[in-house]
């Protein structure tokens, strides 16, 4: 009896275990009758990072025709891009086969196929270029001062401001990021990208740029650049050494090279350098490159000017000066000391005029005295006790052009110059060249010598001495000298 019960209990146990094994789908069934109940991935996007940092886990559930999970079944996997590990997986007790999908340096949509028996299923995973990069710092590429000019002045009126984005290792961020530029302080009219005080752009290869455009006023510009981290934090940098300088031309000062600075062009013509200093209303030099057009409004036949110039062009020595435009004036040397009107026009059409005095070039001075000696034969009675000589001066330039209106300064070791002939300089020791007897560049000067300046006659009369008269062209080192002999025959 006990034996029968034992046999019955064993039989029941076998039946229960069989039923359990059947329910867990570990039965041996022909794979041709299997189905792929599901195919899933935990990541729809991975990144082409060239390693196994990012991957997708793919799970496939296999069931038989009775909808029971299949245990221990091999499932084949294949892909048209990237690679799978492993390429074949065995289902677990839940009927699930698991593999990992890697990018393999590929890029784009990959189709992964699972195959069991004569059935298959596919799923798509996108391989993106790079994993998201986080911005750690941002900074402007140029640390030096940036200078632009007020609109319409002819100088540089816009500047491309560039900022760089870096990750935590100091490498440029390769992925596109939205970057904002904002003017915290700026002169009226200054803007970003002709939009306003703030504008955004998208970085390319770690670089973001906008154009800073000037307005009609000068001053300091402070610009902030910023972007956001993946966590939403702000990363920023500020640049405050941007200057909108060099406003519209307000004042102009004309100048011409000095004496003996010209170039001998032959036929009595000289070429000299002229310049004009252009300042804005704040007294700052206008922008380099501002167009300047020279002209002679009176249109003299004996002078011409090189018209085209610009601010900060080079002078004859190859140098330049802020706010200064150089040009060349050619003139007939016979018009030395004449006044010539000069006009400039700027890039905005403003007109300014000035006057220049044409400088003397490489002067020479001829001097004669009539008479060259003075004799006292008797004591004057009544006075005067003096006699005079006439110093005759001719001033010419280096090409023998006679020079009018040239001041000549006289000095003498004896005697005393008389008041000048008209035109009166107001000083007896000076004179002004003019036209005398139809000759240009002439000056006559009377010098008086006194009886007492000559020593009395000795045992061998007459008593004799000399006086030297020097004539020097004012403002130059050019001079000439003549000696006057004094003779006194009576005591």
Secondary structure, DSSP 8 states (H G I E B T S, - for coil): -HHHHHHHHHHHHHHHHHHHHHHTT-S---GGG-EEEEEEES-SEEE--SSSSS-EEEEEEEE-TTS-B--S-EEEEEESSSEEESSEEE--TTSEEEEEEE-TT--EEEEEEEEETTEEEEEEEEEESS------EEEES--S-EEEE-TTSSS--EEEEEEEEE-TTS-B--S--EEEEEEEE--TT-EETTTBSEEEEE-BTTEEEEEEE--SS-EEEEEEEEEE-TTS-EEEEEEEEEEEE--S--EEEEEE--TT-SEEEETTEEEEEEEEEEE-TTS-B--TT-EEEEE-TT--TTEEE--EEETT---TTS---TTEEEEEEEEEGGGTT-EEEEEEEETT--EEEEEEE----S-EEEEEEESSEEEE-S--SSS--EEEEEEEEEEE-TT--B--S-EEEEEESSSEE----SS--S-TTEEE-EEETTEEEEEEEEEEEEGGGS----SSS-EEEEEEEEEEETTSS-EEEEEEEEEE---
